[in-house]
Amino acid sequence: MEQVSLDLFNKLRNVAQGSFTSLEDSPGILFDEGELKLQREIMLVPLMIGWDAYFIPRNKDYFVYICHDEIIEVVCHSESAAALWREVAKGSEAPNIPGTPSPPEGTLRMNSGY
């Protein structure tokens, strides 16, 4: 199962970057504004497989930690970021944080447990 998961992740990563790099060679992905759908697709891999991953937006106002123990932790550095994540937790569409591009640009760093 681990190898199948790694292959799936690497294929999605290939689409994101346009060239092949493995998780071991480059454990981070930088997303641009127009890649929200791809961000969500790639973030599903650690959620489904049980890998650790971090999502850090470019403005560094918050970060999201996805833990292999089925815990998602959001750490906010401002009240506006906390308000955004309270809305997300309620199930509504997230409002934009002032000064943050929409969709948010960010970096996803993953660890497959190797």
Sequence and secondary structure as in RCSB ss.txt:
>XXXX:A:sequence
MEQVSLDLFNKLRNVAQGSFTSLEDSPGILFDEGELKLQREIMLVPLMIGWDAYFIPRNKDYFVYICHDEIIEVV
CHSESAAALWREVAKGSEAPNIPGTPSPPEGTLRMNSGY
>XXXX:A:secstr
 HHHHHHHHHHHHHHHHSS   TTT  EEEE GGGHHHHHHHHHHHHHHT EEEEEETT SEEEEEETTTEEEEE
ESSHHHHHHHHHHHHTS     TTS SS  EEEEEE   
